[in-house]
Amino acid sequence: MEHLKIGDDFVIKKVEYRQSVGGAWVDGTIHGYQFSVLVFPEHAKEASYEIGDSRISKFWLQRIKTGELVFNWDRGLDIGARTSEVQEIVDFLCSTVAAAIYDAT
């Protein structure tokens, strides 16, 4: 994975739109990790419920090889990134997923 830049192998594997309350669960893989995020077309009314301005209100990131949960956000931080690599992945996904799902032309 060292020869790849974060995002080079970004894959969305599943998108499940929620009809009753909006948003979409997005599952995928990136750089040896699997992720699941709950993302919305609009920003949260309560800013503290989303990560920055990502439109993501729930987010878990797990290392595929070990099964270790390395980041978790559920309308607030539960498990923070402990390495720069994990933080880079979180930042990449926060800047990419909503646009990929809702802003694609």
Secondary structure by P-SEA (a helix, b strand, c coil): cccccccccccccbbbbbccbbbbbbbbcccccccccccccccccccccccccccccbbbbbccccccccbbbccccccccccaaaaaaaaaaaacccccccccc
